[in-house]
Amino acid sequence: MENNDEYKYLEQIKEILENGKERTDRTGVGTISIFGMQNRYCLRDDLKQMALPPCHTLCQFFVQDGELSCQLYQRSGDMAGELVHTLGDAHIYKNHIDALKAQLERTPCAFPTVHFSEEISEIDDFTSEKIILKNYCPQAPIKMDMAV
């Protein structure tokens, strides 16, 4: 198996598990780029099957309650048409609980839509006036203290 070009990716995961650094910052998470280890070998020479840069470019490992989790970011998946936002370590702070309970009691509004003026034909034509947000119905803000 070690002679297989694809085994190099498994070596990267093994390296993370054996030599990963525990972060002591306030989040306690570690973010490791798959490109960070490519100094060990040349992608073009050592991964001959690779025609394009890796689609999976970033993975985040974190431990909570003794369980190892991983969130993988993939730069491309041949799907289009929406904006996807992911969180690797979504969490709630104790001082946010009351505000979040208030949020859960609200009735959600329909999603707004974004429209662009027909006057836009080039990237330099974009101005805030030419971006139209339709059917946006914001509710009153719910204030939360910054958790540090």
C-alpha positions in Angstrom: 0.0 0.0 0.0 2.9 2.4 0.7 3.9 2.4 -2.9 0.5 3.7 -4.0 0.6 7.4 -4.8 -2.7 8.0 -2.9 -1.1 6.6 0.3 0.7 10.0 0.7 -2.6 11.5 1.9 -3.0 8.8 4.5 0.5 9.7 5.6 -0.7 13.3 6.2 -3.5 12.1 8.4 -1.1 9.8 10.3 1.2 12.8 10.8 -1.6 14.9 12.2 -2.7 12.3 14.6 0.8 11.5 15.8 2.4 14.9 15.8 -0.5 17.4 15.8 -0.1 20.3 18.1 -2.6 21.1 20.8 -3.6 24.7 20.5 -3.8 26.6 23.7 -5.7 29.6 22.3 -9.2 30.3 23.5 -10.8 28.2 20.9 -8.7 25.1 21.5 -9.0 24.0 17.9 -6.3 23.3 15.3 -6.5 24.1 11.6 -4.2 22.2 9.3 -3.9 22.9 5.6 -3.3 19.9 3.4 -0.8 22.1 1.5 1.3 22.5 4.7 2.9 19.1 4.3 3.7 19.1 0.6 7.2 20.3 1.4 7.9 16.7 2.1 7.4 15.7 -1.5 6.7 17.2 -4.9 3.0 16.9 -5.8 3.9 16.7 -9.5 6.6 14.0 -9.2 5.2 12.0 -6.2 1.5 12.1 -7.0 1.5 11.4 -10.7 -2.2 10.7 -10.8 -2.9 14.3 -9.8 -4.1 16.5 -12.7 -5.5 19.4 -10.7 -4.8 21.0 -7.3 -6.5 19.0 -4.5 -10.2 19.8 -4.1 -10.0 19.1 -0.4 -7.7 21.8 0.8 -8.3 22.3 4.5 -9.3 20.1 7.4 -9.9 21.1 11.0 -9.5 18.6 13.8 -10.8 19.1 17.3 -11.5 17.0 20.4 -14.5 17.5 22.6 -15.5 15.1 25.4 -12.7 12.8 24.4 -14.0 12.4 20.8 -12.0 13.4 17.8 -13.9 15.2 15.1 -12.9 16.5 11.7 -14.4 19.1 9.4 -13.2 19.0 5.8 -13.2 22.0 3.5 -13.4 21.1 -0.2 -12.7 24.0 -2.7 -14.6 22.4 -5.5 -17.3 19.8 -5.8 -18.8 20.5 -9.3 -22.0 21.9 -7.9 -23.1 25.5 -8.3 -25.9 27.8 -7.5 -25.7 28.5 -3.8 -23.5 30.0 -1.1 -22.6 27.5 1.6 -21.2 28.6 4.9 -19.8 26.0 7.3 -18.6 26.2 10.8 -16.0 23.7 12.1 -16.6 24.3 15.8 -20.1 25.8 16.3 -20.8 26.4 20.0 -22.8 28.4 22.4 -21.5 30.4 25.4 -23.3 30.4 28.7 -23.8 34.1 28.6 -25.7 33.7 25.2 -28.3 31.2 26.4 -31.1 33.7 27.3 -30.6 35.6 24.0 -30.7 32.4 22.0 -33.9 31.3 23.8 -35.5 34.6 22.7 -34.3 33.9 19.1 -35.9 30.5 19.1 -39.3 32.0 20.1 -39.4 34.2 16.9 -41.3 33.3 13.8 -38.8 33.1 11.0 -39.3 35.4 8.0 -39.0 34.3 4.4 -35.6 34.6 2.9 -34.9 37.8 0.9 -33.5 37.6 -2.7 -30.6 39.5 -4.2 -31.0 41.2 -7.6 -28.5 43.0 -9.7 -29.2 46.0 -11.8 -29.1 45.5 -15.5 -26.6 48.4 -15.7 -23.9 46.0 -14.4 -21.9 44.6 -17.3 -18.4 44.6 -15.9 -16.9 44.0 -12.4 -16.1 47.8 -12.1 -19.8 48.6 -12.5 -20.8 47.2 -9.1 -22.0 49.8 -6.6 -24.2 49.3 -3.6 -27.0 51.1 -5.4 -27.0 48.5 -8.1 -27.4 45.6 -5.7 -31.1 45.3 -4.7 -32.2 43.2 -1.7 -35.9 42.4 -2.1 -38.3 41.2 0.6 -35.9 41.7 3.4 -37.8 41.8 6.7 -35.3 42.3 9.6 -36.5 41.7 13.1 -35.3 43.7 16.1 -31.7 43.0 17.2 -31.0 40.7 20.1 -27.9 41.8 21.9 -25.3 39.4 23.1 -22.2 40.1 25.1 -18.9 39.2 23.5 -17.5 36.0 25.0 -13.8 36.1 25.5 
